[in-house]
Amino acid sequence: MMGQGKRIFSLSIFVNVVIMIYALYCVREFDYEWCGYTFVGVFLWTVGIVLAAPVDRTPKWYRLGKLLDYPLLSLVIFMLLVHASGLFDFLIKAAIFSGVGELLTYALQRKINRNVILAYYSALLILAWVLLYEYPLIPLSYSLFVSYCTVNLIQLPSPKETGG
């Protein structure tokens, strides 16, 4: 991990752990619905940021796919968990929206450049804040996750730099 990505990673993990502790406290003391959603969402973003962390000697195409896929798919899965009426409804919607998300990220990989990356992640951030405004700690945590993926994706060497 590069220096800036490492700082965002550490900050994200710290903020997510604090939010999860607060959410667990709220669930225990007040039993608010949003506390449970907050814990689940922040836990999902924490797992996502750990999975998206680049490992040395990983092929660029694999890192590129992870950094594009994980933020979109985790947002889709969380939104379906919040809004699905049952397990079958969740599974059907998850399959459809995940497939559309995979096609979108596949198309993005073909036309990847700095402007496309920034537009894609900006759209995800706006979408998260609009859809999850009722649970402000969730989009805050998601913003850190997306920022981390953005920084790491921008730092990947271009094909011109690698000779490919």
N, C-alpha and C positions, 0 to 999 in steps of 0.2 A: 504494500500500500504506500502511496506517496504521502508526503507530509500533510497536505491539506485534507486529503481523504481520511487519514488517520485521526486527525483532530475532530472531524465531523463524526466519524465512527464512534470515538470515545464520548463525545458530547451526546450523541443520539442514545447510546447505551445508558449513559447516566440519567438523562432526562426520562427515558422510557422506564427505567427501574424506579425512579421517584414517582412517576405517574402510576405505575402498577401498584406500588405500596400504598399510595393515596387511594386508589380505586378499591383495593382490598379493605382498607380501613373503612371507607364509605359503605361498602357492601355489608361489612360486619356491624357497623354502628347504625346505619340508616336504611339499609336495604333498598336503595334507589335503583331503578332499572338502568339508568345511564351509567352507574358505576360498573355494573357487569359488562355492558357493551364497551365501556372504556377499557376495562382490563383486557377483554378479548381482542379488541382492535389494536391496542398498544402491544400486546403480546405477539400478535400476528406481524406487526411491523418490525418488532425486535427480531423475530425469527427470520424475517425477510432480509433485514440488513446483515445478519450474520451469514445467511446463505449467499447473499450477493457480494460478500467481501472477496475481492480477488485474491487468488492464490498464485504464488510465483510459478512460472512455467506453464500456466494454463493457456491454451490456444486463444487467440484474440476473438475468434468467432464465437467461442463458448462464453467468454466474459461478456461480449456484446449482447448476446441473446439473453443472458441472465439479467443484465442491467436494464434491458428494455422490458423483459417479460415480468419480472417479479413485482415491480410497483403496480402495473396495470392489473395483473391477475390477482394480487392480494387485495386490491381495492374492490374488484368485482366480487370476489369471494366474501369479503366482509359485508358489502352492501346487500348481497343475497342472504347472508345470515341474518341481517337485521330485518329485511323485508319479506323473506319467504314465509309462506304460511304453513309449510310442512317439509318433511324430508324429501318427498318425491318432487315437490315444487322446487325445492332448492337444487336438487340434482339435475333436473331438466334445464333450469335456467343457468346453472353453473356450466353445464356442458355447452350450451348455446353461446353464452357470453364469453366463455374462455376460448372457444373456437374462433370467434370473431376477434378477440384480443390477440390470439396467436397469428392470425392472418394480418392484422394491423402491424404487429411488431416485425413480422417477416417482410412486409412491404417497406417498413422503415429501415430495415437493415440494408436494403438495396440502395437507398438514397441517403445514406447517413452523412451528415455534416453538422457543424456546430449549430447552425440556425434551426435545422430540423430537430436536433436533440433538445434545444432550449424550448422550442415551440411545443414539442411532445410533452416534456415534463411540466411546462407551465400549464398546459391544458389539464394534465392529471391533477396538479395542485388546485387549480380553480374548481375542477369537478369535485374533488374531495371536500373543499371548504363549502361549496354550495350544497352538496348532498348531506354533509355531516355537521351542519351548523349547530344542531341541537346538542352535540357532544364535542365541545371545542378542544378538549385535550386529545381527541383522536386525530383530527386533521393537523394539530400541532406536531404530534409524533410522526404522522405521515409526511409532513413537510420536511422533517429532518431526514427521513428515509429517502425521499425523492431527491433531496439536496445531495445526499451521499452518493446515490446512483449517478446523478448528473456530473458531479465532480470526477468520479471514477471513469465515467464514459468519455468525458472530454479529455482526460489524461491518457487514454489509450492511444498508442501510436497510430498514425494514419498509414494506409497502404504505401504511400510514397516514402515514408520514413523507414518502413521495414523492407522495402524492396519487393512487396507483393502486389 
